[in-house]
């Protein structure tokens, strides 16, 4: 579960009527007689952070009460964790969200704590955790906006988004700054799975309506780049955080050919007939229990052949009832590699590695902010957008 979703799901819009609103534009915050001032939120680092935030977004009804219902109950640092010495919360009612403010005693220790938390979540199986981080690092404080719109407003300031998932993108055109810990990033790019975050300036837009005679689903823009690997071993390492390949992995032809009632591969039969040079299985095949987390890794020598056969299989599946079976794997391709998986969370992690899904459904289009590129076969596109229907 991603941090911003936890915040948004657990935070509630609670207006503390005893507190005067501190409106955007520099008007005074809580008075000395307000509960916020009585608990210390009216003065000191929290109030200074509030004053700064109010230059870019609303930050009303500041409170440092630990029992304030707007403060998340879980998945969030409390006072004493990650060197946090003070914690407060204010509301951005205009953008329908809250802003939790943490004041660390040691900013490096805070960033180390967040990095460890992200990596622990990823090691626990949530490979996509932290891709849409809402941890905004400031000078002496950290802001956690629950609303994507609030995050977009705040990155116009000197606040920077801290991301520690290795797959988190920072597209061209956005600022990159060095954090206090290795292997993390600070940037002004706000990622969002639903496309409501910062626009990806590298992304070709949906070609619908761009010139006459252009075939639907065939954008003119070339590829922005796809991942590649020199061997199955390199591919296994590349996708290690997205798939169950570290502990459960096999290149044995008998194991690779396994199919399950819960996990159906794209490639069936002879791998040579699909243009593959190598193939491996990740996950636990059925034994005493049902199969778990099956996915397939492919090295490809003929990408056009692979996409041609995958298109035929996808359209045959779709023709039955206008939907793709949930158990059917989707084919995500790179330059000379491919992955087959029916796990939405795994695919999300693979999209961060720049894999793209081969979509051959008639009439498909993608909203702006998502990649939409040419495939090797007519009538299909490569994309990182998955609508609820017809993909299931």
C-alpha positions, 0 to 999 in steps of 0.5 A: 500500500502506497504512503499517499493512499494510506494517508488519504484513506485514514485522514478525515476532514475535521474542522477544529471550529475553535481555531481561526483559519489561516488562509493562503496569502499570509494572514495570521494563524491561530491566536494565543488563546486557541487550542493550537497555541496552547499545545505549542502548535501556535509557535515554534518549528511547526508554526514556521513550517505552516507559514512557509507552506501557506505561501503555496497551499492552504494550511488551515487549523494547525494542530499538534494534538496526537489524537487529532483524527487527521493524523494517520493511525499507521504507516507513518512516523510518530514522534520519536521515530526517524528522529521526529521530535514534533508532529502536526497537521493542517488542512488544505480544504481547497484541494480536499486533503491534509498536510502532516508536518514532521520536524526531525531533530536530524534530517539525515536520520529521518531520510535513512528511516524512510529509506529503510521503511521503503526497502523493508516494504519492498522486501516484504513483497510490495515492490511498487511501494514508494513509487508515488511518494508524498514525502516532501523534504523542506528546510528543517521539516517534512510535509506529507500532503494527502492530496496529489493536488496539494503535492503539486502546489507544494513542489513549486516551492523549495520542497522536494519529493524524496523517493527511495524505490529504485524504480521511481522515475524522474523524467527529463525536465524535472529537477534532481537534487541529492538527498542525504542518503545514497540511492534515493532521489529528491525532485519536483516530480510528483508521481501518480498512478492515475495520471493526476500528478506531474506531467511526464514531459517525455511522454508522447500524447495520445495521437487521436485526432492528430492529423488525417489518415493516421491509423488508430492505435499507431502513434507516429512518435518513436520509442522513448526507450525500453529495457534490455538484458543480455541474458536470462540471468540479467533479466532476473536481476533487472525484475528482482523487485517486481517479481517472485524470482529471487527465491523461486526461479527455474530455467528447466524446460519442464518447469517453464512449460507448467501452466496453472488454473490461476496463472496462464502464460502468453507463450505456449508450445515451442519457444522457437515458434514465438521468436524466443531464445530463452525462457524461465519461470518465477514463482512456486509451481503447484505441489502440495498447494496451488501454484503461487506468483507464477510469471515468465521471463523471456529473451527474444530474438524476433520481437515482431514474431513474438508480438504477432503471436501474442496479438492473435492470442490476446484477440482470441481471448477478448473475442469470447466475452469482450474481456481478457481473462484475469488468469491470463498473463499480459505481455510486457516487452523491452527491446530484446526481453519480455515478461508475462504476468497476470499480477497488476502490482507486478506490472506496475513495478515493471512499468517503472522499469520502462517495460510496456504492455502490448495492447491489441484491443480495438479502439484502445486509447490512453489518457495524456501522461501515459506512454503510448508507442508503436508496436512491431505489429499493426493494430497494437500499441505499447503502453503503461496504461491499464484501464479497468475495462476491458483489461479486467 
